[in-house]
C-alpha cells in the first residue's frame, strides 16, 4: 500500500508509517509508533533471543512468566486461530524454521540453503498453548514453537492507532508493512490508499486506489517474502495442516474489517483456503479483493471501485 510522501522507519522487518490529520502532533505520533513497534518486537520476535516468544519457545514445555503485551498477543493469536478454524495458527514456528525462515528475510535470501532433507512440520495446533492471565504466564507443549507474525504486527497497528487518538486526538492512519489501522477523525474524502502486491510498490505499479474510512485493512501476498528452500522456491504463508508454503491460488488477498487484526486474519486465511476463499469470505461478509496467480481480480462484498488520486 502506498501513502505518498510520508515519514517512515524500518521496524519489524518492514517499513512502518503513520499519518495524522493534525500536523502539529506528527512528531508525537511518530514517537508513539516507535515505542509500540519496539515493544511488539521485544515481545514477539522469533529472531531475538531476549524476546518473550523466544523464551517460551526455548522453555521445553515449562511455564514462562511473560510481559502483559505478549500475553495479549498470544491471546489474540489463539482467537485468530479459533476464528479461522486453525488456518491461521500461532504454532507454525517449527514449520517456518524447517522451510528456512529462521532469521531476518534478507539473511535468509542471502545464505546458501543448509537444511536439505528436512521434512515439512505440520503445526501442533493452538490448543497446545496455555495462557494464565492472572499469573502472567504462558506454556506451550514440548517441541511446540510459536510464531505470531500473522497477528502481532496487525495488533501493533491497532494498538498504535488507538493510543495516538487517545493521547493526541484527531485522526490517524497507521501502516505496518501493509497492515493498516485507522482511528479517530478522518479526512473529508477518507484516507486514499493504494492496494498492491507489495506495500512498497510505486503508485504506477499494478493495483487499485481506494478510500478507507475506518477499521482495518490488510493485504497478504505470496509475492514478496520468498526464498529458495530445499525443494525450490517457497514463501512465508504456511498452511498449518502441512507445514508447507500454502498452495498459490491467490497471489494477493486484501480484506477490510473492523480491526487490522481481523482483516489480517481473514486475508491470510484466504491465501491458505485457496480455491474456496471467495465463498468463505462471502460467508463472512468482508469486503475483499483477490488477485489470482494468473492476474484475475475478484472483488467481493462491496469492495470499492477505483478512485481518482
N, C-alpha and C positions, 0 to 999 in steps of 0.2 A: 504494500500500500504506500502511496506517495502523498505527502502533505505539503509539497512545495518547499520553499525556503523556511527552515526551522532548525533551531539549535538541536543537536543530538549528541549522544555519547554512546560509547561501546560498553555493553554490560550483558551478562547472561549469555555470552556468545553471539550477540546480535546487536543491532542498532536500536536504541530506545529514544523516544521523543515525547515531549509534552507541549501542547498548545493551550493557551488560555485566552479567554475573551477580554480580560483586563491586563493590558501590557504592563501595568505598574507592579503586578505580582509575579511577573515571569521569572525573575531570579529566584524568588522564594519557592515557586512551583518546581523549578529545576532542582533545587536543593532537596525538596521532599522526594522527588523522583529518585535522586541519587541515593538517599537514605533507604528508600523502600527496596530498590533493586539490590543494594548491598546486603540488606537484611535477608532477602529471599535467597540470595546466593549463599550466604553463610549458613542458612538453614537447610537448603535443598540441593546444593550442588553435588553431583556424583564425582566431580573432578578435583575436589579439595579435601584433604584428609581431616580437616578440622570441622567439617560441616556436620550438622545433626544427622543428616541422611547417611553420610559415610560411617559415622559411629554406630548407627543402628545396623547397617549392612555388615559391619565387621564384628558384631557382638556375638555371633554364633548361636543365636536363639535366646540370649539373655535379655532381660528388660533393661531399657536405657532411659535415663532421665533426659528430657529434651526441652527445647525452648517452646514458649507458647505459640510462636509463629509456625514452627514445624508441626506442632500438634494440629493447628488449624489446617496446614497444607495437607497433612495425611488424612484428616477427616474429609476435606474437600476431595482428595483423590479417591477415597472409599465411596463417597457419594456419587462421584462421576462413574466409577466402575459399576456401581449398582444400577445407576440410571441408564447406562449403555449396555446393560446385560453382559458386562465383562469385556466388551470390545475395546474399551479404553481402560487399561488395568495398571495400577501402580506397581505391580510385582514383575515388570518386564526388565528389570535391571540386568539380570544374568543373560537374558536373551540379547540385549543390546551389546553387552560385553562380548558375547560369543560372535556377534556379527562384526566386531572390531571397533565399535563405538564406545571406547572406554576412556577417552580423553577429548580435549577440545577438537572440534571437527577439522580445523585446519591441520592439526598434528596428525589426525587420522588419515587425511588425504596425502600427507607428505611421506608417511612412513611406508616401508615395504611390509606387505601382509605377512604376518608371522603366526597365523593360527590355522593353517590348512589342516583339515582333518577333524576339527571340532564340529560336532553336530549342533543342530538347532536346539534351543532350550525353551520349551513352552513355559508360559507364566504359571506359577503355582496358584494364583488367584487371590483376590482381595480378602477373602475370608481367612487367609493365613496371617493377617495383620491385626494386632490387638492394640487398642488405644485406651489408656486410663487417663481421662482428662483431669480428674481430681488429684491424682498423684503426679501428673505431668510426665507420664511415661509411655513409651511405645515398645512393642515387642513384635518381631517377625519370627516365623518358624525357622529352624536351622536350614541354611542353604538358600533362603529367600533373599533377594536383593531388590530394593525399591528403586524406582525411577519416577520422579514427579514432573518430568519435562512436559508432559501433556497438559498439566493443570497448574503447576506452580507459577509459571510465567503469566498465565491468564489471571490467576489470583493476585499477583503483584500489580497487574494493570488495574483491576477492580479496586484494590486497596489504595493504590496511589490516587486514582481519580476521586474516590470518596474522601480521602484525607485532605486533598487540595481544596475541595469545595468546603469541607468542614472548617478548615483552618483559615482559608483565604477568601472564600466566597467566589462569586462569578461562575463561569463555566469552564470546563476543561475537557480536552481530548488527550488520552494517553495511548501511545502506540509502543508496545514492546515487541519488536520483531514481527509485526503482523497481527498481534493480539491487541485489540483496540477496546478501550473502555471510555465511555462518555458520561459525564455527570454535571449537574448544575444547569445554569442558563446556557442557552445555545445561541449562535449567531442567527440572524433573522432568516437566512436561507438554509440553515442547518450546516453541518460540517460536510464539506465535499471531500471525498476520499477516492483514491484510485485503487481498484481491486485488480491484482495481477498475480502471476505465479510467484514472483519474488517481491517482498516488501520494499526492496531497494531498487526496483525497476524504474527506469525513466518514464516520465509521463507519456512518451511516444510509444512505449512498449505495448504489446497486445494486452488488453484488459478492458476495464469499464470504470467510468467515474459515476459515483452515486452520492446521494445526500443521506447522511445518517443523523438522526435527531436525538438518540439516547440509547442507553443499554450497552450492549457489547456486539462486536463484530470480529470474527476470526476467520483466517484463511489457513487451511492446511494443504501442504503441497509435497509431492514426491520429487520435485524437480531440483530443489536447492541443496538439501543435506544428503548428498550422495557420495559414495566412495567405492573403491574396489575391494571386495571381500574375497574370501577363499574360493567361492564358487562363481565369481563375477561381480558385476556392479549391484550394489544394494542401496537402500535408502532407510531413513530413520524411523518411519512409521511402522511399527511392529504389530503383526497380528498375534495377540497373546495366545491364541489357540495353537499356533505352530511354532512360535518363536522366530519366524522368518519375516522379512520385509513383506508388507501387505501386497497382494496382487495388484498390479497397476491397471485398474479400470479407469479411474479418475486421476488426472494429473493434478488438479486443484479443486478444492471444495471450499466455498465461502458461505458462512452462515451468520445470520443476525439473530440475537436472542436478548433476553432481559439482562444478562450479565456477560462479561467476557468469558468467565469460566464455563457457562452453559454453551456459549457459542463455540468455544474451542472444543469442548467435549463432543458436540454434535458434528463439527467439521472433521475432527479426527476419526470419529466412529464411522462417518460416511465413507472416508477413504478405505477403511478396513471392510466395511459392509460390501463394497464393490457393486455388482450389478443391481442389487436390491436397494441401494442407497436412496434413490429418488422416492420410492414408495415409503421407505422408513421415515424420511424427512417430512413427507407429506402427512403421514400419520401424526407427527409431532406438531405440524402446522408452523414450521420455522421457515422464514424466507431464506432461500438458498440459491446459490449459483454453482453448478458443477461443470467442469471442463474435462472432457474425456481425453485420453491419450491421442485420439485422432482429431482433437481440436473442436469437437462438437460441444456446444454450450446448451445446458439445460437449466432453465430458471423456474423456480417453484415458489408457491405460496406467497405471491405478491412481491417477489424480488423486484426492485425498482428498475425502471428503464434508464438508459444512459442520460446524463445531464451535461449541459454545456458548461465548460470551465473557463 
